[in-house]
């Protein structure tokens, strides 16, 4: 039998296109552009160059900015950027058809400072560039945008000084999405959004948002209720809105406003006040309250967040109603909760009752449990020094435990967690 080596170029176009779809457009462009006429044509096709997601090393970035982007800039309609590469990519060419920028993995103060100052500090990889060129190029990019998405968690002083000025430079936006957690004194509500932001966006027709204002409880906001916040959205012309404000005993108020149905994948500081809501898209969730999370709360949560994968519980208040018990034919039947996709659980700042709630198999069934973050002494106590069978069923599948301290672990520990 004759053996023959099949080269990439021996494959028909149909097979090559299938292979290329398995790779990201950025990898295809970097690897195949200008290799030969056939591959070059495939790499620079409109379908392959419309949406580019940049996460690369400096060597790749140099070639993209100097060689690749200027050749395909007219095809690009959306860029996903990280902070370290954003400056060079945005200024590499004019992007005549760019309508959307998605910003990821950034420190909000650094990013927003340099965007709102129009990239005047641009120096990387260029010997000389005039300030007017930088300003005009950046202003053109912001003015042309039709779609913009922004996520920022727990930033201080950035909203008024950075975020609002940035968004006001995008007058032609048609779609705006942001997920913001803001620490400031003034509560952000519907009236504020209309008067301070949306009045500058006359073409906006789709606004998807979640804004949580975190502030120290004061006489000004202590008497604010959820209905007060809802009333600021009476003339709202976009999607329906839900609101919630909590005044916690630790001296802080949390005010959430969000478009419904809720479309974000992350939710921070969800409390007991959200019962009855639907969070179908949420995969990463942080629970916080100074009131107890009871067993029926976690029953609701399993239904409200069916896609939940990563859960963090911060609550030091013990439960009063640990589980529901029903009597059927003189037999006691306990209500067991199922989380079918939960693989990561952080109980570092949770009361012992919540450790028991999730690790005890008779309370909760965890099908894909993988990672546990917890204090060692809590784990020793709840497992009765690694002997409690009711806890071992859920614990037996854990592949990683994070204690936050170096420990010499006993043999019983590894017997109890055989997958570690």
DAGI-V149985 format. One record per residue. N is the residue number from 1. RES is the residue in one small letter. SS is DSSP state (H for helix, E for strand, - for the rest). OMEGA is omega in whole degrees, -180 to 180 (999 if undefined). Layout:
n=[N & N]
res=[RES & RES]
ss=[SS & SS]
omega=[OMEGA & OMEGA]
This chain:
n=[1 & 2 & 3 & 4 & 5 & 6 & 7 & 8 & 9 & 10 & 11 & 12 & 13 & 14 & 15 & 16 & 17 & 18 & 19 & 20 & 21 & 22 & 23 & 24 & 25 & 26 & 27 & 28 & 29 & 30 & 31 & 32 & 33 & 34 & 35 & 36 & 37 & 38 & 39 & 40 & 41 & 42 & 43 & 44 & 45 & 46 & 47 & 48 & 49 & 50 & 51 & 52 & 53 & 54 & 55 & 56 & 57 & 58 & 59 & 60 & 61 & 62 & 63 & 64 & 65 & 66 & 67 & 68 & 69 & 70 & 71 & 72 & 73 & 74 & 75 & 76 & 77 & 78 & 79 & 80 & 81 & 82 & 83 & 84 & 85 & 86 & 87 & 88 & 89 & 90 & 91 & 92 & 93 & 94 & 95 & 96 & 97 & 98 & 99 & 100 & 101 & 102 & 103 & 104 & 105 & 106 & 107 & 108 & 109 & 110 & 111 & 112 & 113 & 114 & 115 & 116 & 117 & 118 & 119 & 120 & 121 & 122 & 123 & 124 & 125 & 126 & 127 & 128 & 129 & 130 & 131 & 132 & 133 & 134 & 135 & 136 & 137 & 138 & 139 & 140 & 141 & 142 & 143 & 144 & 145 & 146 & 147 & 148 & 149 & 150 & 151 & 152 & 153 & 154 & 155 & 156 & 157 & 158 & 159 & 160 & 161 & 162 & 163 & 164 & 165 & 166 & 167 & 168 & 169 & 170 & 171 & 172 & 173 & 174 & 175 & 176 & 177 & 178 & 179 & 180 & 181 & 182 & 183 & 184 & 185 & 186 & 187 & 188 & 189 & 190 & 191 & 192 & 193 & 194 & 195 & 196 & 197 & 198 & 199 & 200 & 201 & 202 & 203 & 204 & 205 & 206 & 207 & 208 & 209 & 210 & 211 & 212 & 213 & 214 & 215 & 216 & 217 & 218 & 219 & 220 & 221 & 222 & 223 & 224 & 225 & 226 & 227 & 228 & 229 & 230 & 231 & 232 & 233 & 234 & 235 & 236 & 237 & 238 & 239 & 240 & 241 & 242 & 243 & 244 & 245 & 246 & 247 & 248 & 249 & 250 & 251 & 252 & 253 & 254 & 255 & 256 & 257 & 258 & 259 & 260 & 261 & 262 & 263 & 264 & 265 & 266 & 267 & 268 & 269 & 270 & 271 & 272 & 273 & 274 & 275 & 276 & 277 & 278 & 279 & 280 & 281 & 282 & 283 & 284 & 285 & 286 & 287 & 288 & 289 & 290 & 291 & 292 & 293 & 294 & 295 & 296 & 297 & 298 & 299 & 300 & 301 & 302 & 303 & 304 & 305 & 306 & 307 & 308 & 309 & 310 & 311 & 312 & 313 & 314 & 315 & 316 & 317 & 318 & 319 & 320 & 321 & 322 & 323 & 324 & 325 & 326 & 327 & 328 & 329 & 330 & 331 & 332 & 333 & 334 & 335 & 336 & 337 & 338 & 339 & 340 & 341 & 342 & 343 & 344 & 345 & 346 & 347 & 348 & 349 & 350 & 351 & 352 & 353 & 354 & 355 & 356 & 357 & 358 & 359 & 360 & 361 & 362 & 363 & 364 & 365 & 366 & 367 & 368 & 369 & 370 & 371 & 372 & 373 & 374 & 375 & 376 & 377 & 378 & 379 & 380 & 381 & 382 & 383 & 384 & 385 & 386 & 387 & 388 & 389 & 390 & 391 & 392 & 393 & 394 & 395 & 396 & 397 & 398 & 399 & 400 & 401 & 402 & 403 & 404 & 405 & 406 & 407 & 408 & 409 & 410 & 411 & 412 & 413 & 414 & 415 & 416 & 417 & 418 & 419 & 420]
res=[x & x & x & x & x & x & x & x & x & x & x & x & x & x & x & x & x & x & x & x & x & x & x & x & x & x & x & x & x & x & x & x & x & x & x & x & x & x & x & x & x & x & x & x & x & x & x & x & x & x & x & x & x & x & x & x & x & x & x & x & x & x & x & x & x & x & x & x & x & x & x & x & x & x & x & x & x & x & x & x & x & x & x & x & x & x & x & x & x & x & x & x & x & x & x & x & x & x & x & x & x & x & x & x & x & x & x & x & x & x & x & x & x & x & x & x & x & x & x & x & x & x & x & x & x & x & x & x & x & x & x & x & x & x & x & x & x & x & x & x & x & x & x & x & x & x & x & x & x & x & x & x & x & x & x & x & x & x & x & x & x & x & x & x & x & x & x & x & x & x & x & x & x & x & x & x & x & x & x & x & x & x & x & x & x & x & x & x & x & x & x & x & x & x & x & x & x & x & x & x & x & x & x & x & x & x & x & x & x & x & x & x & x & x & x & x & x & x & x & x & x & x & x & x & x & x & x & x & x & x & x & x & x & x & x & x & x & x & x & x & x & x & x & x & x & x & x & x & x & x & x & x & x & x & x & x & x & x & x & x & x & x & x & x & x & x & x & x & x & x & x & x & x & x & x & x & x & x & x & x & x & x & x & x & x & x & x & x & x & x & x & x & x & x & x & x & x & x & x & x & x & x & x & x & x & x & x & x & x & x & x & x & x & x & x & x & x & x & x & x & x & x & x & x & x & x & x & x & x & x & x & x & x & x & x & x & x & x & x & x & x & x & x & x & x & x & x & x & x & x & x & x & x & x & x & x & x & x & x & x & x & x & x & x & x & x & x & x & x & x & x & x & x & x & x & x & x & x & x & x & x & x & x & x & x & x & x & x & x & x & x & x & x & x & x & x & x & x & x & x & x & x & x & x & x & x & x & x & x & x & x & x & x & x & x & x & x & x & x & x]
ss=[- & - & - & - & - & - & - & H & H & H & - & - & H & H & H & H & H & H & H & H & H & H & - & - & H & H & H & H & H & H & H & H & - & - & - & - & H & H & H & H & H & H & H & - & - & H & H & H & H & - & E & E & E & - & - & - & - & H & H & H & H & H & H & H & H & H & H & H & H & H & H & H & H & H & H & - & - & E & E & E & E & E & H & H & H & H & H & H & H & H & - & - & - & - & - & - & - & - & - & E & E & E & E & E & - & - & - & H & H & H & H & H & H & H & H & H & - & - & - & - & - & - & - & - & - & - & - & - & - & - & H & H & H & H & H & H & H & H & H & H & H & H & H & H & - & - & E & E & E & E & E & E & E & E & E & E & - & H & H & H & H & H & H & H & H & H & H & - & - & - & - & - & - & - & E & E & E & E & E & E & E & E & E & - & - & - & - & - & - & H & H & H & H & H & H & H & - & H & H & H & - & - & - & - & - & E & E & E & E & E & E & E & E & E & E & E & - & - & H & H & H & H & - & - & - & H & H & H & H & H & H & H & H & - & - & - & - & - & - & - & E & E & E & E & E & E & E & - & - & - & - & E & E & E & E & E & E & E & E & - & - & - & - & - & - & E & E & E & E & E & - & H & H & H & - & - & - & - & - & - & - & - & - & E & E & E & E & E & - & - & - & - & - & - & H & H & H & H & H & H & H & H & H & H & - & - & - & - & - & E & E & E & E & E & E & - & - & - & - & - & - & - & - & - & E & E & E & E & - & - & E & E & E & E & - & - & E & E & E & - & - & - & - & E & E & E & E & E & E & E & - & H & H & H & H & H & H & H & H & - & - & - & - & E & E & E & - & - & - & - & E & E & E & - & - & H & H & H & H & H & H & H & - & - & - & - & - & - & H & H & H & H & H & H & H & - & - & - & - & E & E & E & - & - & - & - & - & - & - & - & H & H & H & H & H & H & - & - & - & -]
omega=[178 & 177 & -179 & 178 & 179 & 178 & -179 & -177 & 176 & -177 & 177 & -177 & -178 & -180 & 178 & -180 & 176 & 179 & -177 & 180 & 178 & 179 & 175 & 179 & -180 & 178 & 179 & -179 & -177 & -174 & -168 & -178 & 179 & 176 & 171 & -171 & -176 & -180 & 179 & -180 & 178 & -176 & -175 & 179 & -177 & -178 & -178 & -173 & -180 & -173 & -176 & 179 & -173 & 170 & -169 & 177 & -174 & 180 & 177 & -178 & 179 & -177 & 179 & -175 & -176 & -170 & -169 & -175 & 178 & -179 & -173 & -171 & -178 & 179 & -169 & 177 & 180 & 177 & 171 & -168 & 170 & -171 & -173 & -177 & -171 & -175 & -177 & -178 & -179 & -177 & -179 & 180 & -172 & 180 & -173 & -179 & -180 & 180 & -178 & 173 & 175 & -177 & -177 & 171 & -179 & 170 & -169 & -178 & -179 & -178 & -174 & 176 & -173 & 173 & -177 & 174 & 173 & 172 & -176 & -179 & -176 & 179 & -170 & 171 & -180 & -178 & 180 & 177 & -177 & -180 & -179 & 178 & 179 & -178 & -178 & -179 & -178 & 180 & 179 & 179 & -178 & -179 & -178 & -173 & 174 & -177 & -179 & -180 & -176 & 175 & -179 & -177 & 171 & 176 & -180 & 174 & -176 & -173 & -179 & -174 & -172 & -171 & -180 & 178 & 179 & -177 & 179 & 177 & 180 & -172 & -176 & 180 & 174 & 179 & 179 & 178 & 170 & -179 & -170 & 171 & -170 & 173 & 179 & -176 & -175 & 178 & 176 & -179 & -177 & 179 & 178 & -179 & -179 & -173 & -174 & -175 & -169 & 177 & 180 & -174 & -173 & -179 & -176 & 178 & 178 & -177 & 179 & -173 & 166 & 179 & 174 & 175 & 180 & -177 & 173 & -179 & 180 & 178 & -178 & -175 & -176 & -176 & 175 & 178 & 177 & 178 & 177 & 180 & 179 & -177 & 178 & 179 & -174 & -179 & -176 & -175 & -179 & -178 & 178 & -172 & 171 & -178 & 175 & 174 & 179 & 171 & -173 & -177 & 178 & 176 & -180 & 174 & 178 & 179 & 179 & 168 & -177 & 176 & 179 & -1 & -177 & -173 & -179 & 178 & 178 & 174 & -180 & 174 & 172 & -175 & 177 & -176 & -175 & 179 & -180 & 179 & -179 & -178 & -171 & -176 & -174 & 176 & 180 & -170 & 174 & 177 & 176 & 175 & 171 & 170 & -175 & 168 & -177 & -178 & -178 & 174 & -179 & 172 & 177 & -176 & -179 & 178 & -177 & -179 & -175 & -178 & -173 & 180 & -173 & -175 & 178 & -179 & 176 & -180 & -178 & -179 & -178 & 177 & 173 & 178 & -169 & 176 & -179 & 179 & 179 & 179 & 179 & -178 & 178 & 177 & 178 & -180 & -178 & 178 & 180 & -175 & 179 & 170 & -168 & -176 & -176 & 180 & -179 & -176 & 180 & -179 & -176 & -177 & -178 & 174 & -178 & -179 & -179 & 172 & 179 & -180 & -174 & -178 & -180 & -175 & 180 & 176 & -170 & 177 & -179 & -173 & -172 & -176 & -174 & -172 & 179 & 175 & -170 & 172 & -173 & -177 & 176 & -179 & 177 & -177 & -174 & 179 & -177 & -180 & 175 & 178 & -174 & -177 & -178 & 178 & -172 & -178 & 177 & -176 & -173 & -178 & -178 & -179 & 179 & 174 & -179 & -179 & -178 & 178 & 179 & -177 & 169 & -171 & -179 & 179 & -180 & 179 & -178 & 174 & -178 & 179 & -172 & -177 & -180 & 999]
